[in-house]
Amino acid sequence: MRLFFGLLLLTHLGLADVIPRTSYYTRDRVFQCINYAPNVTRCSLKEEGRNTELNPGCFEEQTEKNETRVYCRLNCEESDETTVLAKIPGSNHKCNNFFTYHLERRRRDWYIWRSGECISTTISFEIRCGFPKDPRQFYAQYKQLFEYDEGDVPVDTDAKRRS
């Protein structure tokens, strides 16, 4: 109650602008896997405003218990948290969070991994990525970071103009 009256007083006195405002941005996407035959599952990542990406950066790894996990990138670069909002169908008992699928941060992105019977089942995951900054502004401000593949060296255009 005191907090409410304190904020009301700050607003009335015109001091509310002194308090820094914080924003948090979220972007949703759907990671969908379709099983066509034994050991033939194709996944796609669908995000508004982007082309659908097939098998987005997917790769396999063996765990210490000799269990195969399939990891796929979620394109949540610069995200500080990522959440599975829903799995569809929700009644799918082959995919259980923490046991046969989960989210994991690697490098600067988030990945979803699937294992066991979840690898060979048709399922979708609704995923939300949370950003402390608007990712559209980040990419616009730092376009040069995303213009090169790893190992490529950017050309120093200023050096060319000076010669």
Secondary structure, 3 states (H helix, E strand, C coil): CHHHHHHHHHHHCCCHHHCCCCCCEEEEEEEEEEEEECCEEEEEEEECCCCCEECCCCEEEECCCCCEEEEEECCCCCCCEEEEEEEECCCCCCCCECCCEEEEEECCEEEEEEEHHHHHCCEEEEEEEEECCCHHHHHHHCHHHHCCCCCCCCCCHHHHHHC
